[in-house]
Amino acid sequence: MMKSNVAEILKSGTVLQEIALKGWVRTFRSNRFIALNDGSTINNIQCVIDFENTSEETLKRITTGAAISIKGTLAESQGKGQSVEVQVSEIEILGDSNPDEYPIQPKKHSFEFLRENAHLRVRTNTFSAVMRVRSKLSFAVHKYFQDNGFNYVNTPIVTGSDAEGAGEMFRVTSFEDNKAPVTEDGKIDYSKDFFGKETNLTVSGQLEAETYAMALGKVYTFGPTFRAENSNTTRHLAEFWMIEPEVAFMDLDGNMDLAEDFIKSVLGYVLENCKDDLAFLDQRLTQEESKLPQAQRGEMSLLEKLKFVADNNFKRVSYTEAIDILRNSKPNKKKKFQYPIDKWGADLQSEHERFLVEKHFKCPVILFDYPADIKAFYMRLNEDGKTVRAMDVLFPGIGEMVGGAQREERYDVLVEKMKAMNIDEKELWWYLDLRKFGTAVHSGFGLGFERLVQFTTGMGNIRDVIPFPRTPQNAEF
């Protein structure tokens, strides 16, 4: 007897074959029709039992959420909505599900309710689709870099450096509560802590990845990062995953080429390999937006947005040119922007980025050469002395998706920038060493994986694209 999964059986459609399946009951109606799902696809397979020859005890145990094993024959379906069904010859209840207690009943649930039941929400169509797309995206990330000669590097989770200079980090210590030793001036004496210094959970693997790029040439990290930002928004998580490639001997132009090619590749992969899930998520988003006022609806469907990015060349625009466009735009002149643009040097907001992508250029946009004052210390200073070789990739509906830069490879310039930003040279002595021993032009970028998943699935809240979201006052699971 052939053992398979629902996805393979529905794909083959070969009738009269003997099959064995295990999965979970989505619905059971008329004491005869089971909608079975095993997680391999968003689609259920209908299993038809002979209720006259099935014990009453077994029928009572076929409830939503129950795990069952069935054997039978695949046949052409007599009903609507499916081409094939399973004529069941044997059924076994593997795990009961009490219908009075099981929270994920076959009805519409709010996302807030499902977050409160995050251990079970993946049994719904929406979240199973999101997590399958997330899995495929993750594979596509590794596939792209491995196919293009990159080495995968695991950078530290516990670190003594703050790559972003934000200061919003989770501290790591072995000190017992209220028993930390202190110095003569009353400060915590981290020299007596486990690592002999103050350490935190990483906000980025970039600095460490640079060290490996300067030996292996092309590397990437793909791992968890953490921000202790007390922000309860639909765009922020305290724990999330970052994709960060670093390449030696590559300038900003090469970095922009890499980012565009990478994004098109991974989106192309999921468009090809997640058709059923994306079709469902596209329909879900369309239905949700139909309930909104016309002005709040997106101009493109989910699939249209994905193809918009995958199929269009990215427009490359300097920050200075973008500021001129925004300053002279109708929304700015009519004071429609929440954050008006009045001078060069402004830090662009999502509304500005989306205007450039969706209204002005009508294609994905890469902005480059940002003011040095609003960017990180490690970005290469341009000859004008006021801009750096930074870049941001802007998407429709979301704004910034990728942030990157050509790194400052000149020792003297980097030291001066660190002094100006009050960054301790002693803490990053090893980073400065890269500029002393065989320095060279090098570049890289960072892409928040959850933001990519959110864009790809059309989910409105970033908490709904990671299995167990970590946010302020929330670490339940």
Legacy VTK file of the C-alpha trace (Angstrom):
# vtk DataFile Version 3.0
C-alpha trace
ASCII
DATASET POLYDATA
POINTS 477 float
0.000 0.000 0.000
1.282 3.429 -0.955
2.012 5.760 1.961
2.038 9.400 0.974
0.920 12.856 1.956
-2.072 14.896 0.872
-0.069 17.205 -1.404
1.407 14.301 -3.389
-1.911 12.481 -3.679
-3.792 15.540 -4.913
-0.997 16.304 -7.365
-0.953 12.789 -8.831
-4.731 12.370 -8.947
-4.254 8.700 -9.819
-7.540 6.969 -9.005
-7.978 3.374 -7.833
-4.667 3.432 -5.969
-4.520 2.115 -2.420
-3.321 4.806 -0.027
-2.562 5.309 3.647
-2.761 8.755 5.215
-2.342 10.314 8.634
-3.444 13.803 9.518
-5.818 16.005 11.481
-9.560 16.398 11.083
-10.516 19.854 9.878
-14.259 19.150 9.655
-16.552 16.126 9.909
-20.067 16.345 8.543
-23.060 14.056 8.097
-21.195 11.337 10.009
-19.574 10.533 6.700
-17.314 13.209 5.188
-13.949 13.994 6.789
-11.860 16.946 5.585
-8.339 15.717 6.356
-5.203 17.857 6.373
-1.646 16.750 7.135
0.142 20.096 6.761
1.720 19.304 3.385
-0.680 21.603 1.523
-3.363 24.149 2.213
-5.835 21.824 0.498
-7.778 19.193 2.437
-8.609 15.801 1.054
-12.111 14.461 1.507
-12.277 11.042 3.126
-15.604 9.225 2.858
-16.382 6.622 5.512
-19.114 4.019 5.578
-20.877 5.237 8.709
-23.169 2.179 8.800
-20.124 -0.053 9.274
-18.257 2.347 11.590
-18.789 1.972 15.313
-20.666 4.699 17.151
-17.705 5.088 19.496
-15.369 5.823 16.569
-17.812 8.284 15.006
-17.967 10.224 18.276
-14.174 10.457 18.338
-13.917 11.958 14.829
-13.875 15.599 15.914
-12.153 18.756 14.705
-8.484 18.603 15.662
-8.344 14.847 16.188
-5.372 12.961 14.717
-6.396 9.975 12.624
-4.974 7.299 10.365
-6.933 6.109 7.368
-6.497 3.506 4.661
-8.547 3.341 1.526
-8.842 3.782 -2.227
-8.513 7.014 -4.160
-11.570 7.559 -6.322
-13.123 10.246 -8.480
-15.156 12.561 -6.288
-18.915 12.601 -6.626
-19.195 16.000 -4.965
-18.179 19.525 -5.819
-14.949 21.241 -4.793
-12.539 18.348 -5.297
-11.606 16.025 -8.147
-10.695 13.016 -6.010
-11.613 11.614 -2.620
-10.656 8.668 -0.446
-13.094 5.813 -0.014
-12.069 4.727 3.493
-11.702 1.051 4.315
-9.988 1.439 7.696
-9.848 4.289 10.200
-7.977 4.603 13.476
-8.157 7.439 15.983
-4.571 8.300 16.961
-5.285 11.264 19.223
-8.586 12.602 20.493
-9.572 16.263 20.494
-12.242 17.354 22.954
-14.657 19.535 20.937
-15.680 21.449 24.053
-12.097 22.521 24.755
-10.375 22.707 21.345
-10.027 26.441 20.585
-9.436 26.248 16.809
-12.962 25.408 15.698
-13.903 25.649 11.986
-14.995 29.281 12.094
-13.385 32.691 11.650
-11.061 33.696 14.476
-9.431 37.068 15.093
-5.660 37.245 14.714
-5.438 38.497 18.304
-7.212 35.356 19.518
-4.906 33.206 17.418
-1.821 34.938 18.851
-3.078 33.948 22.280
-3.157 30.369 20.985
0.067 30.524 18.977
0.798 26.855 19.693
-2.302 25.869 17.711
-2.795 28.701 15.209
-0.713 26.967 12.532
-3.627 24.530 12.176
-5.635 27.262 10.458
-5.457 27.794 6.705
-3.942 31.261 6.997
-1.117 30.377 9.335
-0.290 27.050 7.716
0.021 28.904 4.396
2.193 31.638 5.938
4.538 29.140 7.571
4.929 27.037 4.426
5.803 30.203 2.484
8.238 31.166 5.253
9.891 27.762 4.960
10.233 28.044 1.200
11.603 31.585 1.485
14.201 30.383 3.976
15.294 27.635 1.606
15.404 30.112 -1.295
17.717 32.394 0.711
20.229 29.613 1.324
19.869 28.305 -2.225
20.635 31.688 -3.750
23.782 32.275 -1.737
25.034 28.709 -2.031
24.463 28.729 -5.799
26.428 31.972 -6.052
29.554 30.953 -4.171
28.803 32.403 -0.734
29.947 30.759 2.503
27.414 30.511 5.333
28.834 31.978 8.556
27.270 31.670 12.008
28.024 34.917 13.824
27.764 35.208 17.632
24.438 35.606 19.384
26.189 36.876 22.519
28.330 39.913 21.741
30.114 42.803 23.377
29.552 45.210 20.479
26.540 47.238 19.369
26.702 47.228 15.579
23.892 49.750 15.159
24.880 52.132 17.946
21.264 52.119 19.136
21.966 51.038 22.688
18.662 49.107 22.856
20.071 45.663 23.608
19.229 42.740 25.884
21.929 42.292 28.497
23.436 38.851 29.077
24.745 38.165 32.581
25.310 35.326 35.033
24.978 37.600 38.056
22.271 36.623 40.516
19.421 39.032 41.179
20.535 42.031 43.227
23.920 40.407 43.861
26.043 41.925 41.105
29.434 43.127 42.378
30.140 46.828 42.003
33.234 48.939 41.451
34.423 51.685 43.785
32.308 54.236 41.952
29.172 52.093 42.382
28.878 50.713 38.840
28.361 47.015 38.091
31.726 45.263 37.849
31.375 43.267 34.643
34.977 42.111 34.871
33.647 39.526 37.333
30.800 38.424 35.088
30.854 35.183 33.069
32.522 36.707 29.985
34.637 39.204 31.912
32.915 42.156 30.264
29.460 43.565 29.569
27.701 41.453 26.931
24.374 41.554 25.114
22.260 39.659 22.616
23.289 40.681 19.116
21.429 43.245 17.028
23.357 42.298 13.884
25.989 39.867 12.672
27.394 42.371 10.187
30.626 43.392 11.915
31.661 39.788 12.533
30.607 38.819 8.995
32.942 41.480 7.621
35.908 39.710 9.241
35.059 36.514 7.376
34.381 38.307 4.092
37.913 39.660 4.279
39.222 36.098 4.193
36.587 34.018 2.391
35.512 36.702 -0.071
31.746 36.133 -0.086
29.828 35.238 3.077
26.335 35.544 4.502
24.695 35.218 7.895
21.104 34.166 8.468
20.253 34.012 12.135
18.357 35.470 15.093
18.880 39.062 16.218
17.380 40.989 19.115
16.230 44.539 19.875
15.129 45.670 23.343
12.950 48.387 21.838
9.770 48.914 23.838
7.616 49.216 20.744
4.174 47.641 20.358
3.617 48.187 16.642
2.739 45.972 13.698
6.313 46.382 12.374
8.481 45.517 15.399
9.641 42.334 17.103
12.100 41.876 19.953
13.445 38.707 18.330
13.704 38.341 14.571
15.911 36.845 11.868
18.365 38.771 9.706
19.910 37.981 6.321
23.284 39.715 5.980
25.663 39.090 3.062
29.128 40.669 3.022
31.406 40.674 -0.026
35.055 41.664 -0.360
36.198 43.745 -3.367
32.601 44.853 -4.059
31.574 48.528 -4.180
28.143 50.104 -3.733
27.136 49.503 -7.358
27.895 45.811 -6.944
25.983 45.815 -3.671
22.890 47.239 -5.377
23.215 44.625 -8.137
23.438 41.863 -5.519
20.419 43.077 -3.540
18.224 43.361 -6.616
19.236 39.977 -8.006
18.802 38.303 -4.621
15.322 39.714 -4.020
14.102 38.808 -7.498
15.479 35.296 -7.118
13.842 34.460 -3.775
10.500 35.979 -4.769
10.633 34.131 -8.080
11.243 30.899 -6.187
8.176 31.235 -3.968
6.001 32.392 -6.866
6.912 29.145 -8.609
6.827 26.819 -5.601
4.049 28.208 -3.369
1.265 28.717 -5.892
-1.608 27.267 -3.843
-0.611 29.035 -0.635
-0.048 32.373 -2.375
-3.361 32.077 -4.234
-5.112 31.550 -0.893
-3.270 34.443 0.772
-3.981 36.676 -2.228
-7.693 35.905 -1.934
-7.610 36.429 1.848
-6.012 39.863 1.486
-8.486 40.895 -1.217
-11.396 39.911 1.014
-9.945 41.767 4.006
-9.312 44.929 2.008
-12.815 44.842 0.517
-14.111 45.694 4.003
-12.000 48.861 4.156
-12.855 52.297 2.754
-11.678 52.692 -0.819
-8.903 55.107 0.179
-7.362 52.526 2.525
-7.255 49.662 0.030
-4.053 48.675 -1.697
-3.722 49.469 -5.371
-2.327 46.012 -6.152
-3.290 42.500 -5.098
-0.725 40.399 -3.260
0.328 38.495 -6.371
0.511 41.719 -8.351
2.851 43.234 -5.727
5.117 40.181 -5.782
5.311 40.212 -9.570
5.752 44.008 -9.500
9.002 43.494 -7.577
10.120 40.300 -9.300
9.526 41.530 -12.857
10.555 45.217 -12.746
14.022 46.703 -12.878
14.772 48.633 -9.709
15.147 52.396 -10.210
18.332 53.801 -8.648
17.995 57.324 -7.278
20.298 59.395 -5.091
18.964 60.620 -1.776
19.463 64.200 -2.964
17.328 63.625 -6.062
14.674 61.880 -3.952
14.504 64.832 -1.564
13.962 67.205 -4.489
11.175 64.978 -5.830
9.478 64.754 -2.434
9.866 68.453 -1.640
8.145 69.372 -4.922
5.492 66.637 -4.790
1.765 67.421 -4.517
1.344 65.590 -1.161
4.166 67.662 0.332
2.947 70.979 -1.094
-0.614 70.250 0.031
0.650 69.147 3.468
-0.710 65.606 3.019
2.470 64.006 4.390
2.443 63.380 8.128
6.128 64.332 8.103
6.612 67.227 5.654
9.866 67.417 3.697
11.363 70.884 3.880
15.129 70.472 3.703
17.986 68.178 2.727
19.050 65.878 5.557
15.585 64.687 6.588
15.283 61.043 7.599
12.747 59.570 5.166
9.628 57.930 6.565
7.607 55.048 5.151
5.084 57.439 3.587
7.884 59.118 1.597
9.406 55.823 0.497
6.050 54.456 -0.628
5.308 57.650 -2.594
8.536 57.228 -4.539
7.790 53.570 -5.320
4.034 53.568 -5.851
3.285 57.042 -7.197
6.377 58.603 -8.736
8.554 55.864 -10.246
5.991 53.021 -10.217
8.697 50.416 -9.670
10.955 49.270 -6.800
13.500 51.948 -5.898
17.038 51.889 -4.522
18.045 55.115 -2.799
21.765 55.723 -2.319
24.273 58.292 -0.996
22.495 59.271 2.216
23.537 62.074 4.602
26.285 60.802 6.891
24.537 62.253 9.954
21.594 59.827 9.719
23.593 56.667 8.965
25.872 54.301 10.890
29.580 54.849 11.575
30.793 51.994 9.361
29.438 53.377 6.078
32.020 54.759 3.630
32.263 58.531 3.536
31.948 60.061 0.074
34.368 62.661 -1.266
31.860 65.430 -0.564
32.370 64.801 3.149
28.654 64.923 3.913
27.172 61.759 2.370
27.959 58.073 2.740
27.793 55.149 0.336
24.583 53.807 1.851
21.613 52.265 0.067
18.020 51.344 0.907
15.788 49.150 -1.255
12.170 50.334 -1.209
9.119 48.123 -1.852
5.451 48.943 -2.527
3.170 48.805 0.496
6.001 48.588 3.013
8.776 51.062 2.239
12.305 50.056 3.208
13.043 46.356 2.771
16.853 46.313 2.590
19.484 48.548 4.149
23.125 48.315 3.157
26.316 50.145 2.348
29.826 50.080 1.065
31.858 49.782 4.284
34.474 52.314 5.316
37.757 50.548 4.488
40.114 53.443 5.325
41.584 53.149 8.811
42.109 56.852 9.495
38.668 57.856 8.256
36.958 55.126 10.289
38.791 56.136 13.460
37.700 59.744 13.011
34.094 58.716 12.443
34.119 56.558 15.567
35.494 59.436 17.620
32.825 61.783 16.282
30.111 59.292 17.283
31.673 58.509 20.690
32.307 54.854 19.813
35.070 53.290 21.917
37.984 52.196 19.707
39.105 49.684 22.354
35.800 47.832 22.094
36.170 47.426 18.321
39.926 46.992 18.061
39.445 43.829 16.042
37.156 45.625 13.578
39.781 48.324 13.089
42.391 45.614 12.504
40.646 44.738 9.236
41.645 48.207 8.012
45.271 47.663 9.032
45.935 44.233 7.546
44.995 43.917 3.892
42.149 46.396 3.767
40.012 46.514 0.628
36.712 47.841 -0.641
33.863 45.688 0.646
30.088 45.962 0.946
27.000 44.254 2.295
23.403 44.662 3.326
20.852 43.524 5.879
17.331 42.290 5.262
14.898 41.505 8.080
13.532 38.086 7.193
10.163 38.619 8.895
9.635 41.811 6.927
10.268 39.841 3.730
7.817 37.135 4.858
5.269 39.814 5.734
5.568 41.361 2.286
5.379 37.979 0.554
2.305 36.780 2.451
0.396 40.057 2.706
0.009 39.792 6.467
-0.648 43.106 8.170
1.153 42.381 11.449
4.733 41.143 11.709
3.737 39.052 14.749
1.819 36.796 12.394
4.775 35.724 10.241
7.010 34.243 12.955
6.031 31.054 14.813
6.233 32.499 18.322
6.486 36.311 18.406
8.567 37.988 21.098
7.292 41.479 21.895
7.111 43.720 24.993
5.316 41.879 27.827
4.999 38.747 25.700
7.110 35.587 25.877
4.293 33.149 26.550
5.339 30.183 24.459
LINES 1 478
477 0 1 2 3 4 5 6 7 8 9 10 11 12 13 14 15 16 17 18 19 20 21 22 23 24 25 26 27 28 29 30 31 32 33 34 35 36 37 38 39 40 41 42 43 44 45 46 47 48 49 50 51 52 53 54 55 56 57 58 59 60 61 62 63 64 65 66 67 68 69 70 71 72 73 74 75 76 77 78 79 80 81 82 83 84 85 86 87 88 89 90 91 92 93 94 95 96 97 98 99 100 101 102 103 104 105 106 107 108 109 110 111 112 113 114 115 116 117 118 119 120 121 122 123 124 125 126 127 128 129 130 131 132 133 134 135 136 137 138 139 140 141 142 143 144 145 146 147 148 149 150 151 152 153 154 155 156 157 158 159 160 161 162 163 164 165 166 167 168 169 170 171 172 173 174 175 176 177 178 179 180 181 182 183 184 185 186 187 188 189 190 191 192 193 194 195 196 197 198 199 200 201 202 203 204 205 206 207 208 209 210 211 212 213 214 215 216 217 218 219 220 221 222 223 224 225 226 227 228 229 230 231 232 233 234 235 236 237 238 239 240 241 242 243 244 245 246 247 248 249 250 251 252 253 254 255 256 257 258 259 260 261 262 263 264 265 266 267 268 269 270 271 272 273 274 275 276 277 278 279 280 281 282 283 284 285 286 287 288 289 290 291 292 293 294 295 296 297 298 299 300 301 302 303 304 305 306 307 308 309 310 311 312 313 314 315 316 317 318 319 320 321 322 323 324 325 326 327 328 329 330 331 332 333 334 335 336 337 338 339 340 341 342 343 344 345 346 347 348 349 350 351 352 353 354 355 356 357 358 359 360 361 362 363 364 365 366 367 368 369 370 371 372 373 374 375 376 377 378 379 380 381 382 383 384 385 386 387 388 389 390 391 392 393 394 395 396 397 398 399 400 401 402 403 404 405 406 407 408 409 410 411 412 413 414 415 416 417 418 419 420 421 422 423 424 425 426 427 428 429 430 431 432 433 434 435 436 437 438 439 440 441 442 443 444 445 446 447 448 449 450 451 452 453 454 455 456 457 458 459 460 461 462 463 464 465 466 467 468 469 470 471 472 473 474 475 476
